[in-house]
Amino acid sequence: MNIELQCSKCGCKDFQHPDDLNDESTITCNDCGASAPYGEVREQAITKAKEFIDGKLGNLFKGS
């Protein structure tokens, strides 16, 4: 499974971030320049992953 993050403004998938990335670090979209704390973006990725897994697990039991 691969979760790709996209800029909420322009949809770009390319971001700048510091080498020592942590939850307080700011990441910046390379296309439009929008920025957000990495911790917020990480939480969004976790939510997407959980939704994906829940969907896959739910589909396992639909055929039974």
PQR file with spaces between the fields and no chain letter, atoms N, CA, C, O and H, PARSE charges and radii, in Angstrom:
ATOM       1  N    MET     1       0.845   -1.177    0.000 -0.4000 1.5000
ATOM       2  CA   MET     1       0.000    0.000    0.000 -0.0000 2.0000
ATOM       3  C    MET     1       0.891    1.242    0.000  0.5500 1.7000
ATOM       4  O    MET     1       1.889    1.305    0.717 -0.5500 1.4000
ATOM       5  N    ASN     2       0.521    2.206   -0.799 -0.4000 1.5000
ATOM       6  CA   ASN     2       1.270    3.448   -0.876 -0.0000 2.0000
ATOM       7  C    ASN     2       0.289    4.603   -0.738  0.5500 1.7000
ATOM       8  O    ASN     2      -0.599    4.770   -1.574 -0.5500 1.4000
ATOM       9  H    ASN     2      -0.290    2.155   -1.382  0.4000 1.0000
ATOM      10  N    ILE     3       0.445    5.394    0.304 -0.4000 1.5000
ATOM      11  CA   ILE     3      -0.402    6.569    0.510 -0.0000 2.0000
ATOM      12  C    ILE     3       0.372    7.786    0.010  0.5500 1.7000
ATOM      13  O    ILE     3       1.436    8.113    0.536 -0.5500 1.4000
ATOM      14  H    ILE     3       1.167    5.258    0.982  0.4000 1.0000
ATOM      15  N    GLU     4      -0.162    8.446   -0.997 -0.4000 1.5000
ATOM      16  CA   GLU     4       0.481    9.651   -1.517 -0.0000 2.0000
ATOM      17  C    GLU     4      -0.218   10.874   -0.956  0.5500 1.7000
ATOM      18  O    GLU     4      -1.444   10.980   -0.983 -0.5500 1.4000
ATOM      19  H    GLU     4      -1.027    8.180   -1.425  0.4000 1.0000
ATOM      20  N    LEU     5       0.574   11.779   -0.457 -0.4000 1.5000
ATOM      21  CA   LEU     5       0.027   13.031    0.055 -0.0000 2.0000
ATOM      22  C    LEU     5      -0.057   14.030   -1.087  0.5500 1.7000
ATOM      23  O    LEU     5       0.816   14.086   -1.952 -0.5500 1.4000
ATOM      24  H    LEU     5       1.570   11.692   -0.435  0.4000 1.0000
ATOM      25  N    GLN     6      -1.113   14.808   -1.071 -0.4000 1.5000
ATOM      26  CA   GLN     6      -1.295   15.845   -2.083 -0.0000 2.0000
ATOM      27  C    GLN     6      -1.544   17.176   -1.394  0.5500 1.7000
ATOM      28  O    GLN     6      -2.154   17.238   -0.326 -0.5500 1.4000
ATOM      29  H    GLN     6      -1.823   14.763   -0.368  0.4000 1.0000
ATOM      30  N    CYS     7      -1.072   18.218   -2.012 -0.4000 1.5000
ATOM      31  CA   CYS     7      -1.342   19.567   -1.523 -0.0000 2.0000
ATOM      32  C    CYS     7      -2.855   19.799   -1.567  0.5500 1.7000
ATOM      33  O    CYS     7      -3.506   19.512   -2.570 -0.5500 1.4000
ATOM      34  H    CYS     7      -0.577   18.169   -2.879  0.4000 1.0000
ATOM      35  N    SER     8      -3.395   20.315   -0.483 -0.4000 1.5000
ATOM      36  CA   SER     8      -4.838   20.553   -0.440 -0.0000 2.0000
ATOM      37  C    SER     8      -5.259   21.715   -1.335  0.5500 1.7000
ATOM      38  O    SER     8      -6.440   21.843   -1.658 -0.5500 1.4000
ATOM      39  H    SER     8      -2.865   20.549    0.332  0.4000 1.0000
ATOM      40  N    LYS     9      -4.316   22.560   -1.739 -0.4000 1.5000
ATOM      41  CA   LYS     9      -4.651   23.685   -2.612 -0.0000 2.0000
ATOM      42  C    LYS     9      -4.561   23.345   -4.096  0.5500 1.7000
ATOM      43  O    LYS     9      -5.456   23.678   -4.873 -0.5500 1.4000
ATOM      44  H    LYS     9      -3.357   22.456   -1.477  0.4000 1.0000
ATOM      45  N    CYS    10      -3.461   22.671   -4.488 -0.4000 1.5000
ATOM      46  CA   CYS    10      -3.232   22.477   -5.933 -0.0000 2.0000
ATOM      47  C    CYS    10      -3.127   21.010   -6.365  0.5500 1.7000
ATOM      48  O    CYS    10      -3.131   20.720   -7.562 -0.5500 1.4000
ATOM      49  H    CYS    10      -2.733   22.401   -3.857  0.4000 1.0000
ATOM      50  N    GLY    11      -3.035   20.092   -5.413 -0.4000 1.5000
ATOM      51  CA   GLY    11      -2.957   18.676   -5.746 -0.0000 2.0000
ATOM      52  C    GLY    11      -1.555   18.161   -6.026  0.5500 1.7000
ATOM      53  O    GLY    11      -1.380   16.975   -6.309 -0.5500 1.4000
ATOM      54  H    GLY    11      -3.032   20.327   -4.441  0.4000 1.0000
ATOM      55  N    CYS    12      -0.558   19.027   -5.952 -0.4000 1.5000
ATOM      56  CA   CYS    12       0.827   18.620   -6.176 -0.0000 2.0000
ATOM      57  C    CYS    12       1.245   17.577   -5.136  0.5500 1.7000
ATOM      58  O    CYS    12       0.767   17.592   -4.001 -0.5500 1.4000
ATOM      59  H    CYS    12      -0.700   19.990   -5.722  0.4000 1.0000
ATOM      60  N    LYS    13       2.133   16.682   -5.533 -0.4000 1.5000
ATOM      61  CA   LYS    13       2.594   15.625   -4.629 -0.0000 2.0000
ATOM      62  C    LYS    13       4.057   15.809   -4.235  0.5500 1.7000
ATOM      63  O    LYS    13       4.668   14.898   -3.675 -0.5500 1.4000
ATOM      64  H    LYS    13       2.521   16.670   -6.454  0.4000 1.0000
ATOM      65  N    ASP    14       4.616   16.970   -4.520 -0.4000 1.5000
ATOM      66  CA   ASP    14       6.025   17.235   -4.273 -0.0000 2.0000
ATOM      67  C    ASP    14       6.162   18.335   -3.230  0.5500 1.7000
ATOM      68  O    ASP    14       5.657   19.442   -3.418 -0.5500 1.4000
ATOM      69  H    ASP    14       4.120   17.710   -4.974  0.4000 1.0000
ATOM      70  N    PHE    15       6.848   18.028   -2.124 -0.4000 1.5000
ATOM      71  CA   PHE    15       6.972   18.966   -1.015 -0.0000 2.0000
ATOM      72  C    PHE    15       8.428   19.163   -0.625  0.5500 1.7000
ATOM      73  O    PHE    15       9.261   18.276   -0.811 -0.5500 1.4000
ATOM      74  H    PHE    15       7.258   17.129   -1.971  0.4000 1.0000
ATOM      75  N    GLN    16       8.723   20.335   -0.083 -0.4000 1.5000
ATOM      76  CA   GLN    16      10.021   20.604    0.527 -0.0000 2.0000
ATOM      77  C    GLN    16       9.862   20.409    2.020  0.5500 1.7000
ATOM      78  O    GLN    16       8.833   20.757    2.599 -0.5500 1.4000
ATOM      79  H    GLN    16       8.047   21.056    0.069  0.4000 1.0000
ATOM      80  N    HIS    17      10.900   19.843    2.646 -0.4000 1.5000
ATOM      81  CA   HIS    17      10.880   19.669    4.096 -0.0000 2.0000
ATOM      82  C    HIS    17      12.302   19.617    4.613  0.5500 1.7000
ATOM      83  O    HIS    17      13.224   19.290    3.867 -0.5500 1.4000
ATOM      84  H    HIS    17      11.736   19.560    2.176  0.4000 1.0000
ATOM      85  N    PRO    18      12.488   19.937    5.888 -0.5600 1.5000
ATOM      86  CA   PRO    18      13.841   19.875    6.445  0.2800 2.0000
ATOM      87  C    PRO    18      14.305   18.416    6.576  0.5500 1.7000
ATOM      88  O    PRO    18      13.486   17.500    6.642 -0.5500 1.4000
ATOM      89  N    ASP    19      15.614   18.219    6.611 -0.4000 1.5000
ATOM      90  CA   ASP    19      16.162   16.876    6.761 -0.0000 2.0000
ATOM      91  C    ASP    19      15.792   16.253    8.105  0.5500 1.7000
ATOM      92  O    ASP    19      15.573   15.045    8.191 -0.5500 1.4000
ATOM      93  H    ASP    19      16.279   18.964    6.557  0.4000 1.0000
ATOM      94  N    ASP    20      15.721   17.071    9.148 -0.4000 1.5000
ATOM      95  CA   ASP    20      15.387   16.568   10.486 -0.0000 2.0000
ATOM      96  C    ASP    20      13.881   16.747   10.749  0.5500 1.7000
ATOM      97  O    ASP    20      13.478   17.452   11.674 -0.5500 1.4000
ATOM      98  H    ASP    20      15.899   18.053    9.078  0.4000 1.0000
ATOM      99  N    LEU    21      13.085   16.106    9.934 -0.4000 1.5000
ATOM     100  CA   LEU    21      11.629   16.236    9.949 -0.0000 2.0000
ATOM     101  C    LEU    21      11.040   15.761   11.275  0.5500 1.7000
ATOM     102  O    LEU    21      11.359   14.671   11.750 -0.5500 1.4000
ATOM     103  H    LEU    21      13.412   15.533    9.183  0.4000 1.0000
ATOM     104  N    ASN    22      10.176   16.590   11.867 -0.4000 1.5000
ATOM     105  CA   ASN    22       9.424   16.213   13.059 -0.0000 2.0000
ATOM     106  C    ASN    22       8.040   16.840   12.968  0.5500 1.7000
ATOM     107  O    ASN    22       7.771   17.589   12.029 -0.5500 1.4000
ATOM     108  H    ASN    22       9.917   17.476   11.481  0.4000 1.0000
ATOM     109  N    ASP    23       7.160   16.553   13.916 -0.4000 1.5000
ATOM     110  CA   ASP    23       5.775   17.026   13.844 -0.0000 2.0000
ATOM     111  C    ASP    23       5.646   18.547   13.772  0.5500 1.7000
ATOM     112  O    ASP    23       4.665   19.056   13.229 -0.5500 1.4000
ATOM     113  H    ASP    23       7.379   15.944   14.678  0.4000 1.0000
ATOM     114  N    GLU    24       6.611   19.269   14.304 -0.4000 1.5000
ATOM     115  CA   GLU    24       6.545   20.729   14.284 -0.0000 2.0000
ATOM     116  C    GLU    24       7.160   21.333   13.023  0.5500 1.7000
ATOM     117  O    GLU    24       7.027   22.533   12.784 -0.5500 1.4000
ATOM     118  H    GLU    24       7.408   18.856   14.744  0.4000 1.0000
ATOM     119  N    SER    25       7.823   20.523   12.227 -0.4000 1.5000
ATOM     120  CA   SER    25       8.447   21.012   10.991 -0.0000 2.0000
ATOM     121  C    SER    25       7.380   21.490   10.014  0.5500 1.7000
ATOM     122  O    SER    25       6.273   20.953    9.967 -0.5500 1.4000
ATOM     123  H    SER    25       7.931   19.548   12.422  0.4000 1.0000
ATOM     124  N    THR    26       7.728   22.496    9.247 -0.4000 1.5000
ATOM     125  CA   THR    26       6.837   22.990    8.203 -0.0000 2.0000
ATOM     126  C    THR    26       7.227   22.361    6.880  0.5500 1.7000
ATOM     127  O    THR    26       8.397   22.373    6.495 -0.5500 1.4000
ATOM     128  H    THR    26       8.627   22.933    9.285  0.4000 1.0000
ATOM     129  N    ILE    27       6.230   21.805    6.179 -0.4000 1.5000
ATOM     130  CA   ILE    27       6.472   21.307    4.828 -0.0000 2.0000
ATOM     131  C    ILE    27       5.785   22.269    3.865  0.5500 1.7000
ATOM     132  O    ILE    27       4.745   22.845    4.184 -0.5500 1.4000
ATOM     133  H    ILE    27       5.280   21.795    6.491  0.4000 1.0000
ATOM     134  N    THR    28       6.374   22.435    2.691 -0.4000 1.5000
ATOM     135  CA   THR    28       5.900   23.419    1.731 -0.0000 2.0000
ATOM     136  C    THR    28       5.718   22.772    0.363  0.5500 1.7000
ATOM     137  O    THR    28       6.589   22.043   -0.111 -0.5500 1.4000
ATOM     138  H    THR    28       7.219   21.967    2.432  0.4000 1.0000
ATOM     139  N    CYS    29       4.587   23.045   -0.260 -0.4000 1.5000
ATOM     140  CA   CYS    29       4.311   22.543   -1.604 -0.0000 2.0000
ATOM     141  C    CYS    29       5.279   23.188   -2.583  0.5500 1.7000
ATOM     142  O    CYS    29       5.460   24.406   -2.581 -0.5500 1.4000
ATOM     143  H    CYS    29       3.879   23.638    0.125  0.4000 1.0000
ATOM     144  N    ASN    30       5.896   22.366   -3.416 -0.4000 1.5000
ATOM     145  CA   ASN    30       6.837   22.880   -4.410 -0.0000 2.0000
ATOM     146  C    ASN    30       6.154   23.582   -5.571  0.5500 1.7000
ATOM     147  O    ASN    30       6.815   24.279   -6.341 -0.5500 1.4000
ATOM     148  H    ASN    30       5.749   21.376   -3.417  0.4000 1.0000
ATOM     149  N    ASP    31       4.846   23.414   -5.714 -0.4000 1.5000
ATOM     150  CA   ASP    31       4.135   24.031   -6.829 -0.0000 2.0000
ATOM     151  C    ASP    31       3.542   25.383   -6.437  0.5500 1.7000
ATOM     152  O    ASP    31       3.873   26.406   -7.037 -0.5500 1.4000
ATOM     153  H    ASP    31       4.308   22.848   -5.089  0.4000 1.0000
ATOM     154  N    CYS    32       2.665   25.390   -5.432 -0.4000 1.5000
ATOM     155  CA   CYS    32       1.948   26.630   -5.094 -0.0000 2.0000
ATOM     156  C    CYS    32       2.487   27.342   -3.858  0.5500 1.7000
ATOM     157  O    CYS    32       2.115   28.485   -3.594 -0.5500 1.4000
ATOM     158  H    CYS    32       2.395   24.559   -4.945  0.4000 1.0000
ATOM     159  N    GLY    33       3.361   26.681   -3.098 -0.4000 1.5000
ATOM     160  CA   GLY    33       3.953   27.320   -1.922 -0.0000 2.0000
ATOM     161  C    GLY    33       3.137   27.207   -0.648  0.5500 1.7000
ATOM     162  O    GLY    33       3.527   27.763    0.379 -0.5500 1.4000
ATOM     163  H    GLY    33       3.664   25.753   -3.313  0.4000 1.0000
ATOM     164  N    ALA    34       2.008   26.496   -0.687 -0.4000 1.5000
ATOM     165  CA   ALA    34       1.214   26.310    0.531 -0.0000 2.0000
ATOM     166  C    ALA    34       2.057   25.539    1.548  0.5500 1.7000
ATOM     167  O    ALA    34       2.864   24.685    1.180 -0.5500 1.4000
ATOM     168  H    ALA    34       1.691   26.045   -1.522  0.4000 1.0000
ATOM     169  N    SER    35       1.862   25.849    2.825 -0.4000 1.5000
ATOM     170  CA   SER    35       2.643   25.160    3.848 -0.0000 2.0000
ATOM     171  C    SER    35       1.742   24.688    4.980  0.5500 1.7000
ATOM     172  O    SER    35       0.650   25.216    5.191 -0.5500 1.4000
ATOM     173  H    SER    35       1.206   26.542    3.124  0.4000 1.0000
ATOM     174  N    ALA    36       2.224   23.682    5.703 -0.4000 1.5000
ATOM     175  CA   ALA    36       1.489   23.110    6.820 -0.0000 2.0000
ATOM     176  C    ALA    36       2.468   22.404    7.738  0.5500 1.7000
ATOM     177  O    ALA    36       3.544   21.991    7.304 -0.5500 1.4000
ATOM     178  H    ALA    36       3.111   23.254    5.532  0.4000 1.0000
ATOM     179  N    PRO    37       2.103   22.262    9.003 -0.5600 1.5000
ATOM     180  CA   PRO    37       2.955   21.482    9.912  0.2800 2.0000
ATOM     181  C    PRO    37       2.953   20.010    9.505  0.5500 1.7000
ATOM     182  O    PRO    37       1.907   19.463    9.156 -0.5500 1.4000
ATOM     183  N    TYR    38       4.113   19.374    9.548 -0.4000 1.5000
ATOM     184  CA   TYR    38       4.223   17.978    9.166 -0.0000 2.0000
ATOM     185  C    TYR    38       3.301   17.093   10.013  0.5500 1.7000
ATOM     186  O    TYR    38       2.732   16.128    9.503 -0.5500 1.4000
ATOM     187  H    TYR    38       4.963   19.819    9.831  0.4000 1.0000
ATOM     188  N    GLY    39       3.153   17.413   11.293 -0.4000 1.5000
ATOM     189  CA   GLY    39       2.293   16.613   12.167 -0.0000 2.0000
ATOM     190  C    GLY    39       0.865   16.537   11.650  0.5500 1.7000
ATOM     191  O    GLY    39       0.239   15.479   11.720 -0.5500 1.4000
ATOM     192  H    GLY    39       3.615   18.197   11.707  0.4000 1.0000
ATOM     193  N    GLU    40       0.339   17.644   11.133 -0.4000 1.5000
ATOM     194  CA   GLU    40      -1.020   17.663   10.567 -0.0000 2.0000
ATOM     195  C    GLU    40      -1.104   16.769    9.335  0.5500 1.7000
ATOM     196  O    GLU    40      -2.049   15.997    9.178 -0.5500 1.4000
ATOM     197  H    GLU    40       0.847   18.504   11.077  0.4000 1.0000
ATOM     198  N    VAL    41      -0.119   16.881    8.478 -0.4000 1.5000
ATOM     199  CA   VAL    41      -0.100   16.102    7.244 -0.0000 2.0000
ATOM     200  C    VAL    41       0.053   14.616    7.567  0.5500 1.7000
ATOM     201  O    VAL    41      -0.575   13.770    6.930 -0.5500 1.4000
ATOM     202  H    VAL    41       0.649   17.508    8.606  0.4000 1.0000
ATOM     203  N    ARG    42       0.884   14.303    8.551 -0.4000 1.5000
ATOM     204  CA   ARG    42       1.085   12.914    8.968 -0.0000 2.0000
ATOM     205  C    ARG    42      -0.222   12.325    9.494  0.5500 1.7000
ATOM     206  O    ARG    42      -0.549   11.180    9.181 -0.5500 1.4000
ATOM     207  H    ARG    42       1.395   14.990    9.069  0.4000 1.0000
ATOM     208  N    GLU    43      -0.967   13.084   10.282 -0.4000 1.5000
ATOM     209  CA   GLU    43      -2.249   12.616   10.806 -0.0000 2.0000
ATOM     210  C    GLU    43      -3.246   12.354    9.678  0.5500 1.7000
ATOM     211  O    GLU    43      -4.018   11.397    9.738 -0.5500 1.4000
ATOM     212  H    GLU    43      -0.701   14.014   10.536  0.4000 1.0000
ATOM     213  N    GLN    44      -3.228   13.200    8.656 -0.4000 1.5000
ATOM     214  CA   GLN    44      -4.101   12.987    7.498 -0.0000 2.0000
ATOM     215  C    GLN    44      -3.730   11.691    6.780  0.5500 1.7000
ATOM     216  O    GLN    44      -4.610   10.956    6.330 -0.5500 1.4000
ATOM     217  H    GLN    44      -2.601   13.977    8.607  0.4000 1.0000
ATOM     218  N    ALA    45      -2.437   11.410    6.672 -0.4000 1.5000
ATOM     219  CA   ALA    45      -1.982   10.174    6.024 -0.0000 2.0000
ATOM     220  C    ALA    45      -2.410    8.958    6.838  0.5500 1.7000
ATOM     221  O    ALA    45      -2.814    7.943    6.271 -0.5500 1.4000
ATOM     222  H    ALA    45      -1.722   12.006    7.038  0.4000 1.0000
ATOM     223  N    ILE    46      -2.323    9.054    8.156 -0.4000 1.5000
ATOM     224  CA   ILE    46      -2.751    7.956    9.019 -0.0000 2.0000
ATOM     225  C    ILE    46      -4.242    7.705    8.852  0.5500 1.7000
ATOM     226  O    ILE    46      -4.674    6.555    8.782 -0.5500 1.4000
ATOM     227  H    ILE    46      -1.994    9.878    8.617  0.4000 1.0000
ATOM     228  N    THR    47      -5.024    8.764    8.787 -0.4000 1.5000
ATOM     229  CA   THR    47      -6.471    8.632    8.591 -0.0000 2.0000
ATOM     230  C    THR    47      -6.775    7.959    7.258  0.5500 1.7000
ATOM     231  O    THR    47      -7.623    7.069    7.194 -0.5500 1.4000
ATOM     232  H    THR    47      -4.673    9.699    8.844  0.4000 1.0000
ATOM     233  N    LYS    48      -6.087    8.378    6.188 -0.4000 1.5000
ATOM     234  CA   LYS    48      -6.283    7.761    4.872 -0.0000 2.0000
ATOM     235  C    LYS    48      -5.933    6.278    4.908  0.5500 1.7000
ATOM     236  O    LYS    48      -6.648    5.456    4.335 -0.5500 1.4000
ATOM     237  H    LYS    48      -5.398    9.101    6.241  0.4000 1.0000
ATOM     238  N    ALA    49      -4.834    5.934    5.580 -0.4000 1.5000
ATOM     239  CA   ALA    49      -4.417    4.531    5.667 -0.0000 2.0000
ATOM     240  C    ALA    49      -5.452    3.702    6.421  0.5500 1.7000
ATOM     241  O    ALA    49      -5.768    2.584    6.016 -0.5500 1.4000
ATOM     242  H    ALA    49      -4.253    6.602    6.046  0.4000 1.0000
ATOM     243  N    LYS    50      -5.977    4.246    7.511 -0.4000 1.5000
ATOM     244  CA   LYS    50      -7.003    3.538    8.282 -0.0000 2.0000
ATOM     245  C    LYS    50      -8.266    3.331    7.454  0.5500 1.7000
ATOM     246  O    LYS    50      -8.866    2.257    7.493 -0.5500 1.4000
ATOM     247  H    LYS    50      -5.720    5.155    7.840  0.4000 1.0000
ATOM     248  N    GLU    51      -8.670    4.349    6.708 -0.4000 1.5000
ATOM     249  CA   GLU    51      -9.850    4.225    5.853 -0.0000 2.0000
ATOM     250  C    GLU    51      -9.634    3.162    4.781  0.5500 1.7000
ATOM     251  O    GLU    51     -10.542    2.387    4.480 -0.5500 1.4000
ATOM     252  H    GLU    51      -8.183    5.221    6.676  0.4000 1.0000
ATOM     253  N    PHE    52      -8.439    3.123    4.207 -0.4000 1.5000
ATOM     254  CA   PHE    52      -8.110    2.130    3.191 -0.0000 2.0000
ATOM     255  C    PHE    52      -8.188    0.721    3.788  0.5500 1.7000
ATOM     256  O    PHE    52      -8.793   -0.177    3.203 -0.5500 1.4000
ATOM     257  H    PHE    52      -7.701    3.753    4.451  0.4000 1.0000
ATOM     258  N    ILE    53      -7.580    0.544    4.941 -0.4000 1.5000
ATOM     259  CA   ILE    53      -7.576   -0.773    5.595 -0.0000 2.0000
ATOM     260  C    ILE    53      -8.984   -1.180    5.988  0.5500 1.7000
ATOM     261  O    ILE    53      -9.378   -2.326    5.772 -0.5500 1.4000
ATOM     262  H    ILE    53      -7.089    1.273    5.417  0.4000 1.0000
ATOM     263  N    ASP    54      -9.745   -0.263    6.560 -0.4000 1.5000
ATOM     264  CA   ASP    54     -11.134   -0.569    6.926 -0.0000 2.0000
ATOM     265  C    ASP    54     -11.936   -0.994    5.705  0.5500 1.7000
ATOM     266  O    ASP    54     -12.742   -1.922    5.783 -0.5500 1.4000
ATOM     267  H    ASP    54      -9.425    0.668    6.735  0.4000 1.0000
ATOM     268  N    GLY    55     -11.722   -0.322    4.578 -0.4000 1.5000
ATOM     269  CA   GLY    55     -12.423   -0.669    3.346 -0.0000 2.0000
ATOM     270  C    GLY    55     -12.050   -2.058    2.861  0.5500 1.7000
ATOM     271  O    GLY    55     -12.916   -2.822    2.434 -0.5500 1.4000
ATOM     272  H    GLY    55     -11.067    0.432    4.514  0.4000 1.0000
ATOM     273  N    LYS    56     -10.767   -2.389    2.923 -0.4000 1.5000
ATOM     274  CA   LYS    56     -10.312   -3.717    2.490 -0.0000 2.0000
ATOM     275  C    LYS    56     -10.845   -4.803    3.419  0.5500 1.7000
ATOM     276  O    LYS    56     -11.277   -5.858    2.952 -0.5500 1.4000
ATOM     277  H    LYS    56     -10.064   -1.769    3.269  0.4000 1.0000
ATOM     278  N    LEU    57     -10.821   -4.561    4.712 -0.4000 1.5000
ATOM     279  CA   LEU    57     -11.323   -5.555    5.667 -0.0000 2.0000
ATOM     280  C    LEU    57     -12.827   -5.724    5.537  0.5500 1.7000
ATOM     281  O    LEU    57     -13.345   -6.837    5.630 -0.5500 1.4000
ATOM     282  H    LEU    57     -10.471   -3.704    5.091  0.4000 1.0000
ATOM     283  N    GLY    58     -13.521   -4.624    5.324 -0.4000 1.5000
ATOM     284  CA   GLY    58     -14.973   -4.691    5.144 -0.0000 2.0000
ATOM     285  C    GLY    58     -15.349   -5.492    3.916  0.5500 1.7000
ATOM     286  O    GLY    58     -16.344   -6.216    3.925 -0.5500 1.4000
ATOM     287  H    GLY    58     -13.100   -3.720    5.249  0.4000 1.0000
ATOM     288  N    ASN    59     -14.561   -5.368    2.854 -0.4000 1.5000
ATOM     289  CA   ASN    59     -14.826   -6.105    1.616 -0.0000 2.0000
ATOM     290  C    ASN    59     -14.600   -7.604    1.784  0.5500 1.7000
ATOM     291  O    ASN    59     -15.205   -8.399    1.065 -0.5500 1.4000
ATOM     292  H    ASN    59     -13.753   -4.779    2.846  0.4000 1.0000
ATOM     293  N    LEU    60     -13.748   -8.002    2.714 -0.4000 1.5000
ATOM     294  CA   LEU    60     -13.487   -9.416    2.942 -0.0000 2.0000
ATOM     295  C    LEU    60     -14.743  -10.150    3.400  0.5500 1.7000
ATOM     296  O    LEU    60     -14.948  -11.315    3.059 -0.5500 1.4000
ATOM     297  H    LEU    60     -13.257   -7.356    3.299  0.4000 1.0000
ATOM     298  N    PHE    61     -15.579   -9.464    4.172 -0.4000 1.5000
ATOM     299  CA   PHE    61     -16.743  -10.100    4.775 -0.0000 2.0000
ATOM     300  C    PHE    61     -18.015   -9.936    3.946  0.5500 1.7000
ATOM     301  O    PHE    61     -19.033  -10.552    4.260 -0.5500 1.4000
ATOM     302  H    PHE    61     -15.413   -8.518    4.449  0.4000 1.0000
ATOM     303  N    LYS    62     -17.976   -9.127    2.904 -0.4000 1.5000
ATOM     304  CA   LYS    62     -19.151   -8.922    2.069 -0.0000 2.0000
ATOM     305  C    LYS    62     -19.497  -10.157    1.248  0.5500 1.7000
ATOM     306  O    LYS    62     -20.669  -10.410    0.970 -0.5500 1.4000
ATOM     307  H    LYS    62     -17.149   -8.627    2.649  0.4000 1.0000
ATOM     308  N    GLY    63     -18.493  -10.921    0.862 -0.4000 1.5000
ATOM     309  CA   GLY    63     -18.720  -12.115    0.042 -0.0000 2.0000
ATOM     310  C    GLY    63     -19.157  -13.323    0.862  0.5500 1.7000
ATOM     311  O    GLY    63     -19.565  -14.336    0.296 -0.5500 1.4000
ATOM     312  H    GLY    63     -17.541  -10.715    1.088  0.4000 1.0000
ATOM     313  N    SER    64     -19.077  -13.230    2.191 -0.4000 1.5000
ATOM     314  CA   SER    64     -19.413  -14.370    3.040 -0.0000 2.0000
ATOM     315  C    SER    64     -20.894  -14.508    3.256  0.5500 1.7000
ATOM     316  O    SER    64     -21.335  -15.423    3.951 -0.5500 1.4000
ATOM     317  H    SER    64     -18.746  -12.406    2.651  0.4000 1.0000
